[in-house]
Amino acid sequence: MDKFVRSFEASAILTAWAVASAFRDGQRRALERQAARVAFYRDIVGLKQAGLASDYWVEFDAGDTTFGIGRGEGLGIAPGSAFSAAFEVDDLTQARERLVKHGVKVTEIQEGPVCSSCFATDPDGNRFALHQRKV
């Protein structure tokens, strides 16, 4: 009986260690993804970081509004499953070329009745648009 109890206790300790280790690894990966998200929207898209900034939520100045990105994994939101956003730019060709230069997959520019636009995907697989209104 003692051998069974000791074996059970050892198994429980190893299981607890494995769960804690997996949790830490998951947290580390989530933090790394958040850092990549921030770098993408700041350094590649060109948004200025402003407002709140933490490991879970970062805000960017987007003209008259705020654009925020966050770690939704804890809320059950898988990376790449979010709805898209659209950013208005003054020079669509230049903005598109900036993304392409950084290795971002971007569609060709499409002409619409009100604006020209192209679509790209962030590192988590979330699609977003760049658009330029026609005068």
N, C-alpha and C positions, 0 to 999 in steps of 0.2 A: 504494500500500500504506500509506503514512504517513497519508493522508487517512482510510482505513478504520480504522486503529488509533486515530487521534485521535477519530474519530466513535464508535468502540466505547468508548473510555475515557470520553468525555463522557456517553455513554448510561449506562454503569455508575455514574458518579458521580451522575447525576440519579436513577437507580433507587435507589441507596443512600440518597440524601437523601429521596426519597419514602417509602421504607420507614421510615426513622427518624422522619420527620415523622408518618406514620400511627401509629407506635408511641406517640409522645409524645401525640398527640391521643387515642388509645385510653386511655392511662394517665390523662390529664387527665379524660376522661369517667368513667372508673372511680372516680377519687377524688371527683368531683362526685356520683356515684351513692351512694358510701359516705357522704359527708357528708349527703346527703338521707335515707339510711336511718337514720343515727344521729339526726338531727333528728326524724324521724317517730316512732321508738320512744321517744325521750326527751321531746319536746315535745308530741306529740299523744296517743300511747298512755299516757304518764305514767310510764314505767319510769325508775328511777334508775340512772345510769351508775355502774358499779363494776367493779373488777378491771382486766383488761387493756384497753388502748386503743392502737390504732395505725391506720395507713392501711389495714390489711388485716383487722383483727379488733377488735371492740369488745364488751365484756361489760356486761350490765345485771343489777342485783339483782332477782331474781324470787322473793322469799320464801326458801324453803329451798334454792333452786337458782339457777343462773346461766343467763341467756338470752344467747346470743352471736349476733352477725351478722357476716358477713365477705364479702369480695370473692372470690367463687368463680369469676370469669371465668378466672383463670389455671389453674384446675383443670378447666375445661371445663363449669362449672355456669353456665348462662345465667340472667340475672336473670328472675324470674317462674316458674322451673321447680322451685323448692324445695317440699318438703312443708310442711304447715301446722303451726302451734303453737296451743295453746289457753291462754289466760290466765284464771285464776280471779279474779273481782272480787267485792267486797262489795255493790256496787249496780250491777247490769247496766244499768238504765235510764239512770243518770247516766253510766256509762262509754260507752254507745252514743251518748248525746247529745253528749258531748265529741268523739267522732269525727265525727259529722255536722256539728257546728259548724265543724270544720276542713276540711270538704269531702270527707271520706272516704266512699266508697260503702259502706253497711252494710245488711245485710238487716234485716228486721223481727225482733223477738224471737220465738223459737220455744220452745214449752214442751215439755219432755221429761219422762220419769218421774223422773229424778234431778236434773236441772238445767234452767235456762232458758239459752238461748244465742242469739248472733247472730254473723254472719260478715262479715269485712271483708277488704280487699285493701290491702297496703302499696304504696309507690310503684313497686316492681319487679314487682308483679303476684302476689306470694306471698299466698295466702289464710291467714287466721288466725281463730281464734274467741275470743270473750269468753264466759265462762259463769259463772253463779252457781248454786251448789248450793242445793237446796231443803232446808229444815230439817225 
